[in-house]
Amino acid sequence: MSRFSSIFIFLFTSLHANAIPQISGMWLLVGPGNEGAVKLTEKGLRIQSEYDLLVDDPSLSCIPASASRIWANPGSRILITQTQENILISYELFDLRREIPIGDEFDLSELPSTRNTQGSYFSEMGSSFARYDNDKLIIKSENHTLGYIRTSRGIPQSETTETIEEMQIENNMLHVTHTYIDKELYEEPFVLNYFFRKIDETEITPYECTEANYDWFNELNSAE
């Protein structure tokens, strides 16, 4: 190999590496984030109207209702690790571990990309693949099952839902734009934004979820 070729490869590799967003590290949600208008179709409104928070919220059984619900959980640590082959995301909530291949649609697994530390898979989080686009990491997910983007309001997702998560570092903050696309449920894509700050911790604390309950919620309502 010539000296010129070696220099060219070095420069190309360096430029490519600099373009990849360095999102590895421990992150913590800052504030509630924001969301666009949710415009549900007739089917979406029917599912929402049938939703009962005290019965249908998957969190009652330590099950993630959706990826959005997990990203937006206040006070829960999120550890992101980038490798050449995968994006690994460890969520403190429910001890979830998400392994996402870097590639394209051909890399989508028949199994969900998320499981907990006990080995249970969760299709509510979908099957995903990731790719880089300049300074963004983009995660596309399909193969969801019924779940809820917002459990307090019963905003649904279904087996026809596709999502796009765009991650970018701005002013030392991790910005995540989460777009839900489903013509059967939404008249237009539903877009949510989250913001995270990096923290010094390097390990995820075990959540060790047990069957949840809303006794506190019932007591609050009975007192009103």
C-alpha positions in Angstrom: 0.0 0.0 0.0 1.3 3.4 -0.9 1.9 6.2 1.5 -0.8 8.3 -0.2 -3.3 5.4 0.2 -2.5 5.0 3.9 -3.0 8.8 4.5 -6.3 8.7 2.6 -7.7 5.8 4.6 -6.6 7.4 7.8 -8.3 10.7 7.0 -11.5 8.9 5.8 -11.7 6.8 8.9 -11.1 9.8 11.1 -13.8 11.9 9.4 -16.2 9.0 9.6 -15.5 8.5 13.3 -16.0 12.2 14.0 -19.4 12.1 12.3 -20.7 9.3 14.6 -22.5 10.8 17.6 -20.9 9.7 20.8 -23.9 8.9 22.9 -22.4 6.2 25.1 -22.7 6.8 28.8 -25.3 7.1 31.6 -28.2 9.4 31.0 -31.0 10.8 33.1 -34.2 12.4 31.9 -34.5 16.2 32.2 -38.1 17.4 32.7 -41.1 15.9 31.1 -40.1 16.7 27.5 -42.8 17.7 25.0 -45.0 16.1 22.4 -47.0 17.1 19.3 -50.7 16.9 18.9 -52.1 13.3 19.0 -54.8 12.9 16.4 -56.3 9.4 16.8 -58.4 7.7 14.1 -61.7 6.2 14.9 -60.0 2.9 15.8 -57.5 4.7 18.0 -60.2 6.6 19.8 -62.1 3.3 20.4 -59.0 1.6 21.9 -58.4 4.7 24.1 -62.0 4.8 25.3 -61.8 1.2 26.4 -58.6 1.7 28.4 -58.7 1.5 32.2 -55.6 2.8 33.9 -56.1 0.7 37.0 -56.6 -2.5 34.9 -54.9 -2.2 31.6 -51.6 -0.5 32.4 -48.9 -3.1 31.6 -46.7 -1.6 34.3 -49.0 -3.2 36.9 -47.4 -6.5 35.8 -43.8 -5.1 35.4 -44.2 -5.1 31.7 -43.1 -2.1 29.6 -46.1 -0.4 27.9 -44.0 1.0 25.1 -40.5 2.3 24.4 -41.8 5.8 24.9 -43.1 5.0 28.3 -39.6 3.7 29.3 -37.7 6.6 27.8 -40.0 9.1 29.6 -39.8 7.6 33.1 -38.4 10.2 35.5 -35.5 9.4 37.8 -34.6 6.1 35.9 -31.0 5.7 34.7 -30.3 4.8 31.1 -27.0 3.3 30.1 -26.1 3.5 26.3 -23.1 1.5 24.9 -22.0 1.8 21.3 -20.1 -1.0 19.6 -19.2 -1.6 16.0 -22.1 -4.1 15.6 -24.8 -3.0 18.1 -26.3 -0.3 20.2 -26.9 -1.6 23.7 -29.4 0.3 25.9 -29.9 -0.7 29.5 -32.9 0.8 31.2 -33.1 0.8 35.0 -36.9 0.6 34.8 -38.0 -3.1 34.9 -34.3 -4.1 34.4 -34.7 -3.9 30.6 -31.9 -4.7 28.2 -32.2 -3.6 24.6 -29.8 -4.9 21.9 -30.1 -3.2 18.5 -28.0 -4.3 15.5 -26.5 -1.6 13.3 -27.7 -2.3 9.8 -31.0 -2.3 7.9 -34.4 -4.0 7.7 -32.7 -7.3 7.0 -31.2 -7.2 10.5 -34.7 -7.1 12.1 -35.0 -10.1 14.4 -38.1 -12.2 14.7 -37.6 -11.8 18.5 -38.1 -8.5 20.2 -34.9 -6.5 20.7 -35.7 -6.0 24.4 -35.7 -8.5 27.3 -35.2 -8.1 31.0 -32.3 -9.5 33.1 -34.3 -12.6 33.8 -34.5 -13.3 30.0 -38.2 -12.4 29.3 -38.7 -10.7 25.9 -41.1 -7.8 25.5 -42.7 -7.2 22.1 -44.2 -4.0 23.3 -40.8 -2.5 22.7 -40.7 -3.8 19.1 -37.9 -5.3 17.0 -35.3 -2.7 16.0 -32.3 -1.9 13.9 -30.0 1.2 14.0 -28.1 3.3 11.5 -26.0 6.5 11.6 -27.0 9.5 9.6 -24.2 12.1 10.0 -24.4 13.3 13.6 -27.6 11.3 14.4 -28.3 7.8 15.5 -31.5 6.6 14.1 -33.4 3.5 15.4 -36.3 2.1 13.5 -38.7 -0.4 15.2 -41.5 -2.6 13.9 -43.3 -5.8 15.1 -44.9 -4.1 18.1 -47.8 -5.6 20.0 -50.6 -3.7 21.7 -49.2 -1.2 24.2 -49.6 2.4 25.3 -47.4 5.3 24.4 -48.9 7.3 27.3 -50.3 5.1 30.0 -52.0 8.0 31.8 -54.2 8.7 28.7 -54.3 5.3 27.0 -52.7 6.5 23.8 -52.2 3.2 22.0 -49.8 1.4 19.7 -50.5 -1.8 17.8 -49.0 -4.5 15.6 -49.1 -2.0 12.7 -47.1 0.6 14.5 -43.7 1.7 13.3 -41.4 4.0 15.3 -38.3 6.1 14.6 -36.0 7.3 17.4 -33.5 10.0 16.4 -30.7 10.6 18.9 -28.4 13.6 18.7 -26.0 15.4 21.1 -26.7 19.1 21.4 -25.1 21.4 24.1 -23.9 18.2 25.9 -27.5 17.0 26.2 -28.9 13.9 24.5 -32.0 14.8 22.4 -34.3 12.0 21.5 -37.1 12.6 18.9 -39.5 9.7 19.0 -42.0 9.4 16.1 -44.9 7.0 16.1 -46.4 6.1 12.7 -49.6 4.0 12.3 -52.3 5.0 9.8 -54.8 2.7 11.5 -54.4 4.6 14.8 -53.2 8.1 14.0 -54.3 10.6 11.4 -50.7 11.9 11.4 -47.4 10.8 13.0 -47.3 11.3 16.7 -44.0 13.0 17.7 -42.4 13.1 21.2 -39.2 14.7 22.4 -37.1 13.9 25.4 -33.9 15.5 26.8 -31.3 13.8 28.9 -28.2 14.9 30.8 -25.1 12.8 31.3 -24.3 11.7 34.8 -21.2 10.2 36.4 -22.6 6.9 37.5 -21.4 3.9 35.5 -23.7 1.1 36.7 -27.4 0.5 36.5 -29.1 -0.2 39.9 -31.2 -3.4 39.8 -34.9 -2.4 39.7 -36.2 -5.9 40.7 -39.8 -5.1 39.9 -42.6 -7.0 41.7 -46.3 -6.9 40.8 -47.2 -3.3 41.1 -50.5 -1.8 42.3 -52.3 1.5 42.4 -53.5 1.4 46.0 -52.2 4.9 46.4 -54.2 6.1 43.4 -57.4 4.6 44.8 -56.8 6.2 48.2 -56.2 9.5 46.6 -59.5 9.3 44.6 -61.5 8.2 47.6 -60.3 11.2 49.5 -61.5 13.7 46.8 
